[in-house]
Amino acid sequence: MKAIAKVAPKKGVELVEKPMPQMGINDVLIKIKKTAICGTDVHIYEWNSWAQEEIKPPLTIGHEYVGEVVEVGSNVKSVKVGERACAATAATAARASATSAARRRASA
């Protein structure tokens, strides 16, 4: 499959070929129909000070997309083949942050 990757610690990204990921029992495979570029992608492309501190190449980038579910793992019950899907990365980040905060409070 084609992917955009930061292959070296310098300005720019490259279009690369990557192997298709192996499906697991909890996974959903999405055929990408449309993608977009977000601010994080621009920082990574420009290789500014933020990117230099946070990003460790090589790294496949991109988390803004919409597509169609083409396969689901055997444990997946809430998503069906043929449904539309999109990335909700802010929700994931918020959940991870809330989980981290809860862990910090619990250990205090």
Secondary structure, 3 states (H helix, E strand, C coil): CEEEEECCCCCCCEEEECCCCCCCCCCEEEEEEEECCCHHHHHHHHCCHHHHHHCCCCEEECCCEEEEEEEECCCCCCCCCCCEEECCHHHHHHHHHHHHHHHHHHHC
